[in-house]
Amino acid sequence: MLALLILFFSVFQDAKWINFQSDYGKFSLEIPDWPREDKQFIPTPNGDLISHIYTLDLSEKKLHEQAYLVSFTEFPPHIIHSDKTHLHDQFFENSMNGSAVNVGGKDLSSSTISHGKYPGREFVVSLPTQNQFIHQRLYLIKNRTYMLQVVTSTNRSETSDMKKFFNSFQSTE
């Protein structure tokens, strides 16, 4: 009986996930429900950048995974590009530090990852005042960054839902 209940809830939970695609963002991924779309303008010395942000807030449901976010930002190719390998380490370091500072958090861990032939970083930021953690993956695909985030209530290793979200990301470039 217990095995039947576990199977039922596993199938039911998987059935809720959708395949979200952004033709403009040139990506797709699996996410538990439809995200809200926003834009953020980022002033830089080289002109304004536009970050396209897709957020799914699940905090009211009292789940371990409290929010999912995917964003992309296109940079001028002369500023950063995946072909400019000598800039990768500094770019990712600045991105990770900026991510922590922007939310008043603290970097806990980071590791080098990739998406096919494109470079990336995976890192965790703690939000001590809110007892939350942000698990993040950042990829540089040509001159576009993709950031995937899952906000959780604890800093435990990736759950099956986090893995599903992160591993489902596909660039259509």
N, C-alpha and C positions, 0 to 999 in steps of 0.2 A: 504494500500500500504506500509506504514512504517513497519507494522508488518511483511509483506512478505519479505521486504528487510532485516530486522533483522534476521529472520529465515534463509534466504539464506546465509548470511554472517556467522552465527553461524555454520551451517552445513558445509559450505566451509572451515571455519577455523579448525573445528574438523577433517575434512578429511585429512588435511595436517599432523597431528600428526602421529608418527610411534611408534611401540612397539620395543624399543631397548633392546636387550638381550646380556649379557656377560656371556657365559658359564664359562669362566675362573674366572670371578669376582663373579659368582654365584648370579646374580641379573638381574632384568628387570625393565623397567619403560617406561612411555610415554614421548616423547620429540618431539618438532615441526619438526625436520629434523635430518639427520644423523650427529652425532658429530664427531669431529676429535679426534683421539687417540694419546696420548703422554705418556711417562714415565718420572718420576722424581726420581732420586736416592737421598736418604736422609741419610747422614752419621750420625751414632749414636755410642755411646760407646759400644753398643752390636752388631755392624756390620751395614752394609748398609741395609736400607729398600727401597723397590720399591713402589712408588705410581703410580697407573695406573689412568690416567686422561682422561676423555671424555668431550670435550668442543664444544659447539655450540655458535658461535658468531653471534649475530643478530644486532650489533650496527649500521651497515650501513642502516638497514631498518627503523631506527628512531622509534622503538617501545618502549613502557614502559619497557618491559622485554628485556634487551640488550644482555644478555648472560645466557646460562644454562651450568652447569657443574656438573658432578658426578665423584667421584673418590673413589678408595678403596686402602687401604694399609693393608698388612698382617704383624702382629707383632709376634715375638716369644711368644708362649703361657705363658712362665714364666714371661714376661714383663707386659702384659695386656691381660685380658680375661674377657668376660662378667660375668663369675662365680666369679671373684674377686671383689665383690661388695664394699669392703673397699677402693678400688683404684679409683672407678668411679668418684667421685666428683673432685679429684685432676686431673685426666686424662682429664676430660671435661673442667675444668677451664684452664689448660695448653693449650689445643687445641684451645679454644676460644681466649685466649690471643695471642697465636701464630698466629692465623689467622688474627687478627687485626694488629698485629705488622708487619707481612710479607707484607701487602699491604699499610702500612702507615695509617691505619684507626683507628677508635675509636669504642669500644663496645657501643651499644645503649641499647640493651635489650637482655635478655636470659630467657629461661624457660625450665623446665624438660619435656621431652617427652619420648615416647617409641615406639618400633616397635614390636608389639606382646609382648613377654617376655623379649625383649632386651632393654637396656637403651639407652637414647639419649638426645640430647640438641638441642634446636632451638634458634638461635640468629641472631641479625642484627648488621652489622658493617657499619659505615658511612665512606665514602671516601670524605672528605670535599674539597680537591683540585680538585676533578673531578666531584663533585656534583652527586655522585652515592651512592648506598646502596647495600650491599650484604646480602641477606636473605639466611640463611643457616640452614640445618638440619644435624646433625652428629649422627650416630648410631654406637654402639659397638656390633657387632654380633660375638660371640665367640672371636677369637683373630684378627678379621678384623674390620677395621673402614670403614664406608661408609659416604662420605660427599656429600651432594646435595646443590647446590648453584644456586641462581637466582640473577643476577645483574640488578638493576633497576635504573631509573633516578630520582625516588622520594621515600620517605620513607612512602608510604601509606600502608594500610593493604594489605594482600595477595589478588591478583587478581585471577580470575577464572583460568587463565593459570598457575599461580604459584601453586595454590591448586592442579590442575590436575597433574603437574609435581611431586610435593612433595608426594601427596597421591597415585600416581601410583607405587611408589617404592615397589618392592617385592624382598625379599631375597629368594633364592632357596636353602638355606642351610637346 
